[in-house]
Amino acid sequence: MNAISIKNLKKTYATGVHALKGVSLEIPSGDFFGLLGPNGAGKTTLIGIISGLVNKTSGNVSVAGFDIDKNPENGRMTIGVVPQEFNLSIFEKVFDIVVDQAGYYGVPRKKAFVSAEKYLRALGLWEKRDQKAIALSGGMKRRLMIARALIHEPQILILDEPTAGVDVELRRGMWDFLTKLNSEGVTIILTTHYLEEAERLAKQLAIIDHGEIIEKGSVKELVKKLDIQPFAFDLEKRITAETLSHLREFDARALDEDTIEVRLPKNRSVNDVFHAFDRGEIRVKNMRTSANRLEELFLNLTKKS
């Protein structure tokens, strides 16, 4: 069974904005699914409709097998949502915020205590349980929102920009937690502007732009569609006009005084670049990809749409 099934979903706001223009999408149970798109593409509207916070104009949506028109309450019970904006009661204690959320789902208080401890420990917040939320850092508030969203043990977790403003160390810790959660059978839907995050975590992706799905598939399948792969080379000597002339066929440019970027077409090998370096007697100290592969694809697709 699919965790989410969407058919020809449309949303037009009272202002006349067509936020969704016939979106169709299936997300298998147990998937870690990335939903990407520029600001205003329709991501938040789509999540809002799935979670019951936004009314659709037309189309069909089912969540864990429940039609959101016929069984809205059953559908909502299967979902945990972590919104993009903080919506915590900042003057309540961390433990109380999580436990009180369980009451909305009819979870007995004794069971809620156990689950709250489980998730607060897993997210590194147990030592903060008696502090008020206002005392937490931005990254800790994000993790608290995840713990709150999981208190009723949902089948599906929806995360809207969950690591925005979170430092690198905390972000990696959240990645590890979400990967483990997904391995235990929870379907995760992630929207993010950190494209390396989507490439690291997601099994399947959909890219939405101007209210339409413009591409979808596995990360591996989508990256294969790249026409150009950029690489950066750190050179032993300062870059000159002559250096660039030897790599003109690869659209070379200087990133700084001794780092050069080349854009390798899909039908060419990186060995061709090294042959060009050899012809110009240019010595290379280090090589790396100069852009996230998913980012390159994302930019190419959204430009076309």
ABEGO torsion letter per residue (X at the ends): XBABBBBGBBBBBAAGBBABBGBBBBBBBGBBBBBBEBBGAGAAAAAAAAAGABBBABEBBBBGGBBAAABAAAAAAABBBBBABBABBAABBAAAAAAAAAAAAGBBAAAAAAAAAAAAAAAGAAAAAABBAAABBAAAAAAAAAAAAAAAGBABBBBBGAABGBBAAAAAAAAAAAAAAAAAGBBBBBBBABAAAAAAABABBBBBBGGBBABBEBAAAAAAABABBBBBBBBABBBBAAAAAAAAAAGBBBABAABBBBBBBAABBAAAAAAAAAAAGBBBABBBBABBAAAAAAAAAAAAX
